[in-house]
Amino acid sequence: MKKKSHQHWSWIILASFVILGYFYPVIGLLGIICMIMPPFHAFLGRGKIHCSHYCPRGSLLGKFLKYISLNNPLPNFMRTKGVKNILLLLMLSLLSLSLFHSKGSILKISFSIYRFMTLSLLVGITLGTIFKPRSWCQICPMGHLSDLVDKAVKNGFQISKKLEGTN
């Protein structure tokens, strides 16, 4: 049975987050869910299902940028593991630094996450306008992290099966 995709409506979640978070910064804490769900699904052995079925950012980019996108292909070098690793490390470092400077203030932590999510959306919109609408999805740090987690989980299962076979 094919899993149901929520891509046709999940953009509403991100749009609501951006609008409400502007007026009520504490809503930024909900961004943690968006960051945790992709690797969580991968950890459960579902691969990158979050990206293909649930992601609000991918939904928004795909739904609206198709009307204004120049539809250029994303350059090959941007799809390399090296670029994805750099982007993942850069984004994790910037978020960590921002959270560190919040000094434990819930409001500052919320705003840090809100700003992080909003800026990555703006980068996604920029890429989707110049290139294909969901170009961000090809280099998304959470998608890349999910892929790394998925491979680690599969390798872990293979190692455990090999160890069980030696007993």
C-alpha positions as CSV (number, residue, x, y, z in Angstrom):
1,M,0.0,0.0,0.0
2,K,1.4,3.4,-1.0
3,K,2.0,5.8,1.9
4,K,-0.1,9.0,1.8
5,S,1.7,12.2,1.1
6,H,0.8,15.4,2.9
7,Q,2.7,17.5,0.4
8,H,-0.4,19.2,-1.0
9,W,-1.3,20.9,2.3
10,S,1.7,20.8,4.6
11,W,2.9,24.2,3.3
12,I,0.3,25.7,5.6
13,I,2.2,24.7,8.6
14,L,5.4,26.5,7.5
15,A,3.4,29.6,6.4
16,S,1.6,29.7,9.7
17,F,4.9,29.3,11.6
18,V,6.6,32.2,9.7
19,I,3.6,34.5,10.1
20,L,2.7,33.7,13.8
21,G,6.4,33.5,14.8
22,Y,6.9,37.1,13.6
23,F,4.2,38.3,16.1
24,Y,4.8,35.6,18.8
25,P,8.5,34.6,18.8
26,V,7.9,31.8,21.3
27,I,6.3,29.9,18.4
28,G,9.9,29.5,17.2
29,L,10.3,26.6,19.6
30,L,8.0,24.5,17.3
31,G,10.7,24.7,14.7
32,I,12.5,22.0,16.7
33,I,9.9,19.6,15.4
34,C,10.7,20.4,11.8
35,M,14.4,19.8,12.5
36,I,14.0,16.6,14.5
37,M,11.4,14.8,12.4
38,P,13.5,14.0,9.3
39,P,16.3,12.2,11.2
40,F,13.7,10.6,13.5
41,H,12.0,9.0,10.6
42,A,15.3,7.8,9.2
43,F,16.3,6.4,12.6
44,L,13.1,4.4,12.6
45,G,14.1,2.9,9.2
46,R,11.8,5.0,7.1
47,G,14.6,6.6,5.1
48,K,13.9,10.1,3.8
49,I,10.1,9.7,3.9
50,H,9.8,13.0,5.7
51,C,11.3,14.8,2.6
52,S,9.0,13.1,0.1
53,H,5.7,13.0,2.1
54,Y,5.6,15.5,5.0
55,C,8.1,18.4,4.7
56,P,6.3,21.7,4.9
57,R,9.2,23.6,3.3
58,G,9.3,21.3,0.3
59,S,5.5,21.6,0.0
60,L,5.7,25.4,0.0
61,L,8.5,25.5,-2.5
62,G,6.9,23.1,-4.9
63,K,3.4,24.6,-4.7
64,F,4.3,28.3,-5.2
65,L,7.6,28.5,-6.9
66,K,6.5,26.6,-10.0
67,Y,4.9,29.8,-11.2
68,I,8.0,32.0,-11.0
69,S,10.9,29.6,-11.2
70,L,13.4,29.9,-14.0
71,N,13.6,26.0,-13.9
72,N,17.4,25.8,-14.4
73,P,19.0,22.6,-13.2
74,L,20.9,22.8,-9.9
75,P,24.7,22.7,-10.7
76,N,26.2,19.3,-10.3
77,F,28.8,20.5,-7.7
78,M,26.0,21.6,-5.4
79,R,24.7,18.1,-5.2
80,T,28.0,16.6,-4.0
81,K,28.4,15.1,-0.6
82,G,31.2,17.6,0.1
83,V,28.9,20.6,-0.4
84,K,26.1,18.9,1.6
85,N,28.5,18.2,4.5
86,I,29.7,21.8,4.5
87,L,26.2,23.1,4.4
88,L,25.1,20.7,7.3
89,L,28.1,21.7,9.4
90,L,27.7,25.4,8.7
91,M,24.0,25.4,9.6
92,L,24.5,23.3,12.7
93,S,27.4,25.6,13.8
94,L,25.4,28.8,13.2
95,L,22.4,27.4,15.0
96,S,24.6,26.2,17.9
97,L,26.3,29.6,18.1
98,S,23.0,31.4,18.1
99,L,21.6,29.1,20.8
100,F,24.8,29.6,22.9
101,H,24.4,33.3,22.7
102,S,20.8,33.1,23.8
103,K,22.2,32.2,27.3
104,G,19.2,30.0,28.2
105,S,16.5,32.6,27.6
106,I,13.5,30.8,26.1
107,L,12.5,33.9,24.1
108,K,16.0,34.2,22.6
109,I,16.1,30.5,21.9
110,S,12.7,30.7,20.2
111,F,13.8,33.6,18.1
112,S,17.1,31.9,17.2
113,I,15.1,28.9,15.9
114,Y,12.6,31.1,14.2
115,R,15.3,33.1,12.5
116,F,17.1,30.0,11.4
117,M,14.0,28.4,9.9
118,T,13.0,31.7,8.1
119,L,16.5,32.3,6.7
120,S,16.7,28.8,5.4
121,L,13.3,29.3,3.8
122,L,14.5,32.4,2.1
123,V,17.6,30.6,0.8
124,G,15.2,27.8,-0.5
125,I,13.0,30.4,-2.2
126,T,16.1,32.1,-3.8
127,L,17.4,28.7,-5.0
128,G,13.9,27.7,-6.2
129,T,13.5,30.9,-8.2
130,I,16.8,30.6,-9.9
131,F,16.8,26.9,-10.3
132,K,14.0,24.3,-10.1
133,P,11.4,25.0,-7.4
134,R,12.5,22.3,-5.0
135,S,16.3,22.7,-5.5
136,W,16.7,23.3,-1.8
137,C,15.4,19.8,-1.2
138,Q,18.5,18.4,-3.1
139,I,20.9,20.1,-0.7
140,C,18.7,20.4,2.5
141,P,20.9,19.8,5.6
142,M,18.1,17.9,7.3
143,G,17.5,15.7,4.3
144,H,21.3,15.0,4.1
145,L,21.3,14.3,7.9
146,S,18.4,11.9,7.4
147,D,20.3,10.1,4.6
148,L,23.4,9.8,6.9
149,V,21.2,8.4,9.7
150,D,19.4,6.0,7.4
151,K,22.7,4.6,6.1
152,A,24.1,4.3,9.7
153,V,20.9,2.5,10.8
154,K,21.1,0.1,7.8
155,N,24.8,-0.5,8.4
156,G,24.1,-1.1,12.1
157,F,21.5,-3.7,11.3
158,Q,23.9,-5.3,8.9
159,I,26.7,-5.4,11.5
160,S,24.3,-6.8,14.1
161,K,23.1,-9.5,11.7
162,K,26.8,-10.4,11.0
163,L,27.5,-10.6,14.7
164,E,24.4,-12.8,15.3
165,G,25.6,-15.1,12.5
166,T,29.0,-15.6,14.1
167,N,27.5,-17.0,17.4
